[in-house]
Amino acid sequence: MSKIRIRYHYGSVVMDEHGVLENHKAICGATVEVLSKYGPPIRLPYLGVRNFERESLLPVQFVKIKGIITYFPESNSLFTKGIDLRLDHYCVGIFDCNGIFLALDDDRPMSYPLSK
């Protein structure tokens, strides 16, 4: 089960698809910040990760997730080295009616620089 660490206010929160881990407490809950095209960023529930398949015939809606600072790919992820992401980058997410999945390409988050 993979985990992510997100930036929230002045600290960070570690979560997986089941919610925030026990030793972390946050008002945000298991949500991620999604950039909106026509207004301020909104917070939507985090549902986990999904591999992005370029040959898929199913239509998907991509979103920009802001604030993910580390991705832990393995099940005992707090004891292994994670993949650090830059704060001035966004990650690609896949919108679902229940929330947001983090899109992976070759088991790594898809990350791009934020435009100013």
Contacts in CASP RR format, 6 or more apart in sequence:
PFRMAT RR
TARGET T0000
AUTHOR 0000-0000-0000
METHOD contacts of the structure
MODEL  1
MSKIRIRYHYGSVVMDEHGVLENHKAICGATVEVLSKYGPPIRLPYLGVR
NFERESLLPVQFVKIKGIITYFPESNSLFTKGIDLRLDHYCVGIFDCNGI
FLALDDDRPMSYPLSK
1 16 0 8 1.000
1 17 0 8 1.000
1 18 0 8 1.000
1 75 0 8 1.000
1 77 0 8 1.000
2 16 0 8 1.000
2 48 0 8 1.000
2 49 0 8 1.000
2 71 0 8 1.000
2 72 0 8 1.000
2 73 0 8 1.000
2 74 0 8 1.000
2 77 0 8 1.000
3 14 0 8 1.000
3 15 0 8 1.000
3 16 0 8 1.000
3 21 0 8 1.000
3 71 0 8 1.000
3 72 0 8 1.000
3 77 0 8 1.000
3 78 0 8 1.000
4 14 0 8 1.000
4 15 0 8 1.000
4 16 0 8 1.000
4 32 0 8 1.000
4 46 0 8 1.000
4 68 0 8 1.000
4 70 0 8 1.000
4 71 0 8 1.000
4 72 0 8 1.000
4 102 0 8 1.000
5 12 0 8 1.000
5 13 0 8 1.000
5 14 0 8 1.000
5 68 0 8 1.000
5 69 0 8 1.000
5 70 0 8 1.000
5 71 0 8 1.000
5 72 0 8 1.000
6 12 0 8 1.000
6 13 0 8 1.000
6 15 0 8 1.000
6 28 0 8 1.000
6 32 0 8 1.000
6 33 0 8 1.000
6 67 0 8 1.000
6 68 0 8 1.000
6 69 0 8 1.000
7 67 0 8 1.000
7 68 0 8 1.000
7 69 0 8 1.000
7 87 0 8 1.000
8 26 0 8 1.000
8 28 0 8 1.000
12 69 0 8 1.000
13 20 0 8 1.000
13 24 0 8 1.000
13 26 0 8 1.000
13 28 0 8 1.000
13 29 0 8 1.000
14 20 0 8 1.000
14 21 0 8 1.000
14 24 0 8 1.000
14 72 0 8 1.000
14 78 0 8 1.000
15 21 0 8 1.000
15 24 0 8 1.000
15 29 0 8 1.000
15 30 0 8 1.000
15 46 0 8 1.000
16 48 0 8 1.000
17 30 0 8 1.000
17 46 0 8 1.000
17 47 0 8 1.000
17 48 0 8 1.000
17 49 0 8 1.000
18 30 0 8 1.000
19 29 0 8 1.000
19 30 0 8 1.000
19 46 0 8 1.000
20 26 0 8 1.000
20 29 0 8 1.000
20 30 0 8 1.000
21 78 0 8 1.000
28 43 0 8 1.000
30 45 0 8 1.000
30 46 0 8 1.000
31 43 0 8 1.000
31 44 0 8 1.000
31 45 0 8 1.000
31 46 0 8 1.000
32 43 0 8 1.000
32 44 0 8 1.000
32 46 0 8 1.000
32 65 0 8 1.000
32 67 0 8 1.000
32 68 0 8 1.000
32 100 0 8 1.000
33 41 0 8 1.000
33 42 0 8 1.000
33 43 0 8 1.000
33 65 0 8 1.000
33 66 0 8 1.000
33 67 0 8 1.000
34 41 0 8 1.000
34 42 0 8 1.000
34 43 0 8 1.000
34 44 0 8 1.000
34 63 0 8 1.000
34 64 0 8 1.000
34 65 0 8 1.000
34 66 0 8 1.000
34 100 0 8 1.000
35 41 0 8 1.000
35 63 0 8 1.000
35 64 0 8 1.000
35 65 0 8 1.000
35 66 0 8 1.000
35 90 0 8 1.000
36 42 0 8 1.000
41 66 0 8 1.000
44 99 0 8 1.000
44 100 0 8 1.000
45 98 0 8 1.000
45 99 0 8 1.000
45 100 0 8 1.000
46 99 0 8 1.000
46 100 0 8 1.000
46 102 0 8 1.000
47 96 0 8 1.000
47 98 0 8 1.000
47 99 0 8 1.000
47 100 0 8 1.000
47 101 0 8 1.000
48 101 0 8 1.000
48 102 0 8 1.000
49 101 0 8 1.000
49 102 0 8 1.000
49 103 0 8 1.000
49 104 0 8 1.000
50 94 0 8 1.000
50 101 0 8 1.000
50 102 0 8 1.000
50 103 0 8 1.000
50 104 0 8 1.000
51 103 0 8 1.000
51 104 0 8 1.000
51 105 0 8 1.000
51 107 0 8 1.000
52 92 0 8 1.000
52 94 0 8 1.000
52 103 0 8 1.000
52 104 0 8 1.000
52 105 0 8 1.000
52 110 0 8 1.000
60 94 0 8 1.000
60 95 0 8 1.000
61 94 0 8 1.000
61 95 0 8 1.000
62 92 0 8 1.000
62 93 0 8 1.000
62 94 0 8 1.000
62 95 0 8 1.000
62 103 0 8 1.000
63 92 0 8 1.000
63 93 0 8 1.000
63 94 0 8 1.000
63 95 0 8 1.000
63 100 0 8 1.000
64 90 0 8 1.000
64 91 0 8 1.000
64 92 0 8 1.000
64 93 0 8 1.000
65 90 0 8 1.000
65 91 0 8 1.000
65 92 0 8 1.000
65 93 0 8 1.000
65 100 0 8 1.000
65 102 0 8 1.000
66 90 0 8 1.000
66 114 0 8 1.000
67 87 0 8 1.000
67 90 0 8 1.000
67 91 0 8 1.000
68 85 0 8 1.000
68 91 0 8 1.000
68 102 0 8 1.000
68 109 0 8 1.000
69 84 0 8 1.000
69 85 0 8 1.000
69 87 0 8 1.000
70 82 0 8 1.000
70 83 0 8 1.000
70 84 0 8 1.000
70 85 0 8 1.000
71 82 0 8 1.000
71 83 0 8 1.000
71 85 0 8 1.000
71 102 0 8 1.000
71 108 0 8 1.000
71 109 0 8 1.000
72 78 0 8 1.000
72 80 0 8 1.000
72 82 0 8 1.000
72 83 0 8 1.000
73 82 0 8 1.000
73 83 0 8 1.000
73 107 0 8 1.000
74 80 0 8 1.000
83 108 0 8 1.000
83 109 0 8 1.000
85 91 0 8 1.000
85 109 0 8 1.000
85 111 0 8 1.000
86 111 0 8 1.000
86 113 0 8 1.000
88 113 0 8 1.000
88 114 0 8 1.000
89 111 0 8 1.000
89 112 0 8 1.000
89 113 0 8 1.000
89 114 0 8 1.000
90 111 0 8 1.000
90 112 0 8 1.000
90 114 0 8 1.000
91 102 0 8 1.000
91 103 0 8 1.000
91 109 0 8 1.000
91 110 0 8 1.000
91 111 0 8 1.000
92 102 0 8 1.000
92 103 0 8 1.000
92 109 0 8 1.000
92 110 0 8 1.000
92 111 0 8 1.000
92 112 0 8 1.000
93 100 0 8 1.000
93 101 0 8 1.000
93 102 0 8 1.000
93 103 0 8 1.000
93 110 0 8 1.000
94 100 0 8 1.000
94 101 0 8 1.000
94 102 0 8 1.000
94 103 0 8 1.000
102 109 0 8 1.000
103 109 0 8 1.000
103 110 0 8 1.000
104 110 0 8 1.000
END
